[in-house]
């Protein structure tokens, strides 16, 4: 059985390949949310995300990273000191900055819906995390209005 992130990485690699090799691609924008409890897990495929972040010309890629770990005060202090002189994120090395809290999916879906209303396209959400599935499904239903429909699809691994 493949771990959920390996499946997502495979999908992202396929989109990256198609976008950079003039293959037909309907996708115009990707909102990628990565929520993990521990910092070490972000190293797993940051090279793929870094390659995509710098070379996706045909597709707009927005990466949102959330670390939900409870950290000690000295860990926060160390991260803050390293962030001062860095243009890249100190945890992942990406341009996208790591957020150290849980995502507020109500705000996330509201912002996505508003962005879609400004430049209409299709929207859908996808998750492999069992714990977040209920809140994502509820926000998908709640935020589907004003001509924007979020379709929730849950993968089972």
Number of C-alpha atoms within 10 A of each C-alpha: 4 7 9 14 15 12 14 15 14 11 12 17 16 11 20 21 14 16 21 14 10 9 10 8 11 10 13 13 14 15 14 16 15 16 21 18 15 13 16 10 13 18 11 11 13 15 13 13 22 15 13 21 18 11 15 16 13 17 19 15 18 13 17 15 23 20 21 16 13 12 12 8 8 9 11 12 11 10 13 12 12 12 15 9 9 10 12 13 15 18 18 22 17 20 15 17 18 21 13 18 15 14 17 9 15 15 12 12 19 15 12 16 23 13 12 15 13 9 9 12 13 15 18 13 17 16 20 17 17 10 9 12 17 11 13 20 18 13 20 22 14 14 18 16 11 9 10 18 17 20 15 18 15 15 13 9 10
